[in-house]
């Protein structure tokens, strides 16, 4: 049996791949949902801000990016803890 066969048959690798796919689907769903909600709620305000005050728009955009990342990480961590995925230590 080659090293590649041992790695492919490893239970840890299967758990890792399964967890990665679950997290990828979860992140993708949350990002698309956030994008659609933010686009609908903030579209008019951000467009007006972009046309009237570009510097404030830039800082607000950076702030929204950071907040989105923090919230996405918090929600995803919470959901992953709730479904109790096996963790590799």
C-alpha distances in whole Angstrom, upper triangle without the diagonal:
4,7,8,6,7,10,11,11,13,16,18,17,18,21,22,22,24,26,27,28,30,32,32,34,36,37,37,40,42,42,43,46,47,48,50,52,52,53,56,57,58,58,62,62,59,61,64,63,61,65,67,65,62,62,62,59,57,57,57,54,52,53,51,48,48,49,47,44,45,45,42,40,42,42,38,38,40,39,35,36,38,35,33,30,27,27,25,26
4,5,5,7,9,10,11,13,16,17,16,18,21,21,21,23,25,25,26,29,30,30,32,35,35,36,38,40,40,42,44,45,46,48,50,50,51,54,55,55,56,60,60,57,59,62,61,59,62,64,62,59,59,59,57,54,54,54,51,49,50,49,46,45,47,45,41,43,44,40,38,41,41,37,37,39,38,34,36,38,35,33,30,27,27,24,25
4,5,5,6,9,10,11,14,15,13,16,19,18,18,21,23,23,24,27,28,28,30,32,33,33,36,38,38,39,42,43,43,46,48,48,49,52,53,53,53,57,57,54,56,59,58,56,59,62,60,56,56,56,54,51,51,51,48,46,47,46,43,42,44,42,38,39,41,38,35,38,38,34,34,36,35,32,33,35,33,31,27,24,24,21,22
4,5,5,6,9,10,14,14,12,14,17,16,16,19,21,20,21,24,25,25,27,30,30,30,33,35,35,36,39,40,40,43,45,45,46,49,50,50,50,54,54,52,53,57,55,53,57,59,57,54,53,54,51,49,49,49,46,44,45,44,40,40,42,39,36,38,39,35,33,36,36,32,32,35,33,30,32,34,31,29,26,23,23,20,22
4,5,5,6,9,12,13,12,13,16,16,16,18,21,21,21,24,26,26,27,30,31,31,34,35,36,37,39,41,41,43,45,46,47,50,51,51,52,56,56,53,55,58,57,55,59,61,59,56,56,56,53,51,51,51,48,46,47,46,42,42,43,41,38,39,40,36,35,37,37,33,32,35,33,30,31,33,30,29,25,23,23,20,22
4,6,5,6,10,11,10,12,15,15,15,18,20,20,21,24,25,26,28,30,30,31,34,35,36,37,40,41,42,44,45,46,47,50,51,51,52,56,56,53,55,58,57,56,59,61,59,56,56,55,53,51,51,50,47,46,46,45,42,41,42,40,37,38,39,36,33,35,35,32,31,33,32,28,30,32,29,27,23,21,20,18,19
4,6,5,9,9,7,10,12,12,12,15,17,17,18,21,22,22,24,26,27,28,30,32,32,34,36,37,38,40,42,43,44,46,48,48,48,52,52,50,51,55,53,52,55,57,55,52,52,52,49,47,47,46,44,42,43,41,38,37,39,36,33,34,35,32,30,32,32,28,28,30,29,25,27,29,26,24,21,18,18,15,17
4,6,8,9,7,8,11,11,11,13,16,16,16,19,21,21,22,25,26,26,29,30,31,32,34,36,37,39,40,41,42,45,46,47,47,51,51,49,50,54,53,51,54,57,55,52,52,51,49,47,47,46,43,42,42,41,38,37,38,36,33,34,35,31,30,32,31,28,27,30,28,25,27,28,25,24,20,18,18,16,19
4,6,9,8,8,11,12,12,14,16,17,18,20,22,22,24,26,27,28,30,32,33,34,36,37,38,40,42,43,44,46,48,48,49,53,53,51,53,56,55,54,57,59,57,55,54,54,51,49,49,48,45,44,44,43,40,39,40,38,35,36,36,33,31,33,32,28,28,30,28,25,26,28,25,23,20,17,18,16,18
4,5,5,7,9,10,11,13,14,16,17,19,20,21,23,25,26,27,29,31,32,33,35,36,37,39,41,42,43,46,47,47,48,52,52,50,52,55,54,52,56,58,56,53,52,52,50,48,47,47,44,42,42,41,38,37,38,36,33,33,34,31,29,30,30,26,26,28,26,23,24,26,23,21,17,15,15,13,15
4,5,5,6,9,10,11,12,14,15,17,18,20,21,22,24,26,27,29,30,32,33,34,36,38,39,40,42,44,45,45,47,50,50,48,50,54,52,51,55,57,55,52,52,51,49,47,46,45,43,41,41,40,37,36,36,34,31,32,32,29,27,28,28,24,23,25,23,20,21,22,19,17,14,11,12,11,13
4,5,5,6,9,10,10,12,14,15,16,18,20,21,22,24,26,27,28,30,31,32,34,36,37,38,40,42,43,43,44,48,48,46,48,51,50,49,52,54,52,49,49,48,46,44,43,42,40,38,38,37,34,33,33,31,28,29,29,26,24,25,25,22,20,23,21,18,19,21,18,16,13,10,10,7,10
4,5,5,6,8,10,10,12,14,15,16,18,20,21,22,24,26,26,28,30,31,32,34,36,37,38,40,42,42,43,47,47,44,46,50,48,47,50,52,51,48,47,47,44,42,42,41,39,37,37,36,33,32,33,30,27,28,29,26,24,25,25,22,21,23,22,18,20,22,19,18,14,12,12,10,12
4,5,5,6,9,10,11,12,14,15,17,18,20,21,23,24,26,27,29,30,31,33,35,36,37,39,41,41,42,46,46,44,46,49,48,47,50,52,51,48,48,47,45,43,43,42,39,37,38,36,33,33,33,30,28,29,29,25,24,25,25,21,21,23,21,17,19,21,17,16,12,11,12,11,14
4,6,5,6,8,10,11,12,14,15,16,18,20,21,22,24,26,27,28,30,32,33,34,36,38,39,39,41,44,44,42,45,48,46,46,49,51,49,47,46,45,43,41,41,39,37,35,35,34,31,30,30,28,25,26,26,23,21,22,22,18,17,19,17,14,15,17,14,12,9,7,8,8,12
4,6,5,6,9,10,10,12,14,15,16,18,20,21,22,24,26,26,28,30,31,32,34,36,37,37,39,42,42,40,42,45,44,43,46,48,46,44,43,42,40,38,38,37,34,33,33,31,28,28,28,26,23,24,24,21,19,21,20,17,16,19,17,14,16,18,15,14,10,9,8,7,11
4,5,5,6,9,10,10,12,14,15,16,18,20,21,22,24,25,27,29,30,31,32,35,36,36,37,41,41,39,41,44,43,42,45,47,46,43,43,42,40,38,38,37,34,32,33,31,28,28,28,26,23,24,24,21,19,22,21,17,17,20,18,15,17,19,16,16,12,11,12,11,15
4,5,5,6,9,10,11,12,14,15,17,18,20,21,23,24,26,27,29,30,32,33,35,36,37,40,41,39,41,44,43,42,45,47,46,44,43,42,40,38,38,37,34,33,33,31,28,28,28,25,23,24,23,20,19,21,19,16,16,18,16,13,15,16,13,13,9,10,11,12,16
4,5,5,6,8,10,10,12,14,15,16,18,20,21,22,24,26,27,28,30,32,33,33,35,38,38,36,39,42,41,40,43,45,44,41,41,40,37,36,35,34,31,30,30,28,25,25,25,22,20,21,20,17,15,17,16,12,12,15,13,9,12,14,11,10,7,8,9,10,13
4,5,5,6,9,10,10,12,14,15,16,18,20,21,22,24,26,26,28,30,31,32,33,36,36,34,36,40,38,37,41,43,41,39,38,37,35,33,33,32,29,28,28,26,23,23,23,21,18,19,19,16,15,17,16,12,13,16,14,11,14,16,14,14,10,11,11,12,15
4,5,5,6,9,10,10,12,14,15,16,18,20,21,23,24,25,27,29,30,31,32,35,36,34,36,39,38,37,40,43,41,39,39,38,35,34,34,32,30,29,29,27,24,24,24,21,19,21,20,17,16,18,17,13,15,17,14,12,16,17,14,15,12,13,14,15,18
4,5,5,6,9,10,11,12,14,16,17,18,20,21,23,24,26,27,29,30,31,34,35,33,35,38,37,37,40,42,41,39,39,37,35,34,33,32,29,28,28,26,23,23,23,20,18,19,18,15,14,16,14,11,12,14,11,9,12,13,10,12,9,12,13,15,18
4,5,5,6,8,10,10,12,14,15,16,18,20,21,22,24,26,27,27,29,32,32,30,33,36,35,34,38,39,38,36,35,34,32,30,30,28,26,25,25,22,20,20,20,17,15,16,15,12,11,13,12,8,9,12,10,8,11,13,11,12,10,12,12,14,17
4,5,5,6,9,10,10,12,14,15,16,18,20,21,22,24,26,26,27,31,31,29,31,34,33,32,36,38,36,34,34,33,30,29,29,27,25,24,24,22,19,20,20,16,15,17,16,12,12,15,14,10,12,15,13,11,15,16,15,16,13,16,16,17,20
4,6,5,6,9,10,11,12,14,15,17,18,20,21,23,24,25,26,30,30,29,30,34,33,32,36,38,37,35,35,34,31,30,30,28,25,25,25,22,20,21,21,17,16,18,17,13,14,16,14,11,13,15,12,12,15,16,14,16,14,17,17,19,22
4,5,5,6,9,10,11,12,14,16,17,18,20,21,22,24,25,28,29,27,29,33,32,31,35,37,35,34,34,32,29,29,28,26,24,24,23,20,18,19,18,15,14,15,13,10,11,12,10,7,10,11,9,9,13,13,12,14,13,16,17,19,22
4,6,5,6,9,10,10,12,14,15,16,18,20,21,21,23,26,26,25,27,30,29,28,32,34,32,30,30,29,26,25,25,23,20,20,20,17,15,16,15,12,11,13,11,8,9,11,9,7,10,12,11,11,14,15,15,16,15,18,18,20,22
4,6,5,6,8,10,11,12,14,15,16,18,20,21,21,25,26,24,25,29,28,27,31,33,32,30,30,29,26,25,25,23,21,21,21,18,16,17,17,13,13,15,14,10,12,15,13,11,14,16,14,14,18,18,17,19,18,21,21,22,25
4,6,5,6,9,10,11,12,14,15,17,18,20,20,24,25,24,25,29,28,28,31,33,32,31,31,30,27,26,26,24,21,22,22,18,17,18,17,14,14,16,14,11,13,15,12,10,14,15,12,14,17,17,16,19,18,21,22,24,27
4,6,5,6,8,10,11,12,14,15,16,17,19,22,23,21,24,27,26,26,29,31,30,28,29,27,24,24,24,21,19,19,19,15,14,15,14,10,11,13,10,7,10,11,9,8,12,13,11,13,16,16,16,19,18,21,22,24,26
4,5,5,6,9,10,10,12,14,15,16,17,20,21,19,21,24,23,23,26,28,27,25,26,24,21,21,21,19,16,16,16,13,12,13,13,9,10,12,11,8,11,13,11,11,14,15,14,16,19,19,19,22,21,24,23,25,28
4,5,5,6,9,10,10,12,14,15,16,19,20,19,20,24,23,23,26,28,28,26,27,25,22,22,23,20,17,19,19,15,14,16,16,12,13,16,14,11,14,16,14,14,17,18,17,18,21,21,21,24,23,26,26,28,31
4,5,5,6,9,10,11,12,14,15,18,19,18,20,23,23,23,26,28,28,27,27,25,22,23,23,20,18,19,19,15,15,17,15,12,14,15,13,11,14,15,13,13,17,17,15,18,21,20,20,23,23,26,27,29,31
4,6,5,6,8,10,10,11,13,16,17,16,18,21,20,20,24,25,25,23,24,22,19,19,19,16,14,16,15,11,11,13,11,8,11,13,10,9,13,14,12,13,16,17,16,18,21,21,21,24,24,27,27,29,31
4,6,5,6,9,10,10,11,15,15,14,15,19,18,18,21,23,23,21,22,21,17,18,19,16,13,15,15,11,11,14,13,10,12,15,13,12,15,17,15,16,19,20,19,21,24,24,24,27,26,30,29,31,33
4,6,5,6,9,10,10,14,15,14,16,19,19,19,22,24,24,23,25,23,19,20,21,18,16,18,18,14,15,17,16,13,16,18,16,14,18,19,17,18,21,22,20,23,26,25,25,28,28,31,31,34,36
4,5,5,6,8,10,13,14,14,16,18,18,19,22,23,23,23,24,22,19,20,20,17,15,18,17,13,14,17,14,12,15,17,14,14,18,18,16,17,21,21,20,22,25,24,25,28,28,32,32,34,36
4,5,5,6,7,11,11,10,13,15,15,16,18,20,20,19,20,18,15,16,17,13,12,14,13,10,11,14,12,10,14,15,13,13,17,18,16,18,21,21,21,24,26,26,27,29,30,33,32,35,36
4,6,6,5,9,10,9,11,14,14,14,17,19,19,18,20,18,15,16,18,14,13,16,16,12,13,16,15,13,16,18,17,16,20,21,20,21,24,25,24,26,29,29,29,32,32,35,35,37,39
4,6,6,8,10,11,12,14,15,16,18,20,21,21,22,20,17,19,20,17,15,19,18,15,16,19,17,16,19,21,18,18,22,23,21,23,26,26,25,28,30,30,30,33,33,37,37,39,41
4,6,8,8,10,12,13,14,15,18,19,19,19,21,18,16,18,18,15,14,17,16,13,15,18,16,14,18,19,17,18,22,22,20,22,25,25,25,28,30,29,30,33,34,37,37,39,41
4,6,5,6,8,10,10,12,14,15,16,16,17,15,12,14,15,11,11,14,14,11,13,16,14,14,17,19,17,18,22,22,21,23,26,26,26,29,31,31,32,35,35,38,37,40,41
4,6,5,6,9,10,10,12,14,15,15,17,15,12,15,16,13,12,16,16,13,15,18,17,16,19,21,20,20,24,25,24,25,28,29,29,31,33,33,34,37,37,40,39,41,43
4,6,5,6,9,10,11,12,14,15,17,15,13,16,17,14,14,18,18,15,18,21,20,19,22,24,23,24,27,28,27,29,32,32,32,34,37,36,37,40,40,43,43,45,47
4,6,5,6,9,10,11,11,13,15,12,10,13,14,11,12,16,15,13,16,19,18,18,21,22,21,23,26,26,26,28,31,31,31,34,36,36,37,40,40,43,42,44,46
4,5,5,6,9,10,10,10,12,10,7,10,12,9,9,13,13,11,14,16,16,16,19,21,20,21,24,25,25,27,29,30,30,33,35,35,36,39,38,41,40,42,44
4,5,5,6,9,10,10,13,12,9,12,14,12,11,15,16,15,16,20,19,19,22,24,23,24,27,28,28,30,32,33,33,35,38,38,39,41,41,44,43,45,46
4,5,5,6,8,10,13,11,9,13,15,13,13,17,17,16,19,21,21,21,24,26,25,27,30,31,30,32,35,35,36,38,40,40,42,44,44,47,46,48,49
4,5,5,5,7,9,7,6,9,11,9,10,14,14,14,16,19,19,19,22,24,24,25,28,29,29,31,33,34,35,37,39,39,41,43,43,45,44,46,47
4,6,6,5,8,8,5,8,11,10,10,13,15,14,16,19,19,19,22,24,24,25,28,29,29,31,33,34,35,37,39,40,41,43,43,45,44,45,46
4,6,7,10,11,9,12,14,14,14,17,18,18,20,23,23,23,26,28,28,29,32,33,33,34,37,38,38,40,43,43,44,47,46,49,48,49,50
4,6,9,9,9,12,14,13,14,17,18,18,21,23,23,24,27,28,29,30,32,33,34,36,38,39,40,42,44,44,46,48,47,50,49,50,51
4,6,6,6,9,10,11,12,15,16,16,18,20,21,22,25,26,27,28,30,31,32,34,36,37,38,40,42,43,44,46,46,48,47,48,49
4,6,5,6,9,10,10,12,14,15,16,19,20,21,23,24,25,26,29,30,31,32,34,36,37,38,40,42,43,44,44,46,45,46,47
4,5,5,6,9,10,11,13,14,16,17,19,20,22,23,24,26,28,29,30,32,33,35,36,38,39,41,42,44,43,45,43,44,45
4,5,5,6,8,10,10,12,14,16,16,18,20,21,22,24,26,27,28,30,32,33,34,36,37,39,40,42,42,44,42,43,44
4,6,5,6,9,10,10,12,14,15,16,18,20,21,22,24,25,26,28,30,31,32,34,36,37,38,40,40,42,41,42,43
4,5,5,6,9,10,11,13,14,15,17,19,20,21,23,25,26,27,29,30,31,33,35,36,38,39,38,40,39,40,40
4,5,5,6,9,10,11,12,14,16,17,18,20,21,23,24,26,27,29,30,32,33,35,36,37,37,39,37,39,39
4,5,5,6,9,10,10,12,14,15,16,18,20,21,22,24,26,27,28,30,31,32,34,36,36,38,36,38,39
4,5,5,6,9,10,10,12,14,15,16,18,20,21,22,24,26,27,28,30,31,33,34,34,36,35,36,37
4,5,5,6,9,10,11,13,14,15,17,19,20,21,23,24,26,27,29,30,32,33,32,34,33,34,34
4,5,5,6,8,10,11,12,14,16,17,18,20,21,23,24,26,27,29,30,32,31,34,32,33,34
4,5,5,6,9,10,10,12,14,15,16,18,20,21,22,24,25,27,28,30,30,32,31,32,33
4,6,5,6,9,10,10,12,14,15,16,18,20,21,22,24,26,27,28,28,30,28,30,31
4,5,5,6,9,10,11,12,14,15,17,18,20,21,23,24,26,27,27,29,27,28,29
4,5,5,6,8,10,11,12,14,15,16,18,20,21,22,24,26,26,28,26,28,29
4,6,5,6,8,10,10,12,14,15,16,18,20,21,22,24,24,26,25,27,28
4,6,5,6,9,10,10,12,14,15,16,18,20,21,22,22,24,22,24,25
4,6,5,6,9,10,11,12,14,15,17,18,20,21,21,23,21,23,24
4,5,5,6,8,10,10,12,14,15,16,18,20,20,23,22,24,25
4,6,5,6,8,10,11,12,14,15,17,18,18,21,20,22,23
4,6,5,6,8,10,10,12,14,15,16,16,18,17,19,20
4,6,5,6,9,10,11,12,15,15,16,18,17,20,21
4,6,5,6,9,10,11,12,14,15,18,18,20,22
4,5,5,6,8,10,11,12,12,15,15,17,19
4,6,5,6,9,10,10,11,13,12,15,16
4,6,5,6,9,10,11,14,14,17,19
4,5,5,6,9,10,13,14,17,19
4,5,5,6,6,10,10,14,16
4,6,5,7,10,10,14,15
4,5,8,12,13,17,18
4,6,9,12,15,18
4,6,8,12,14
4,6,10,12
4,7,9
4,6
4
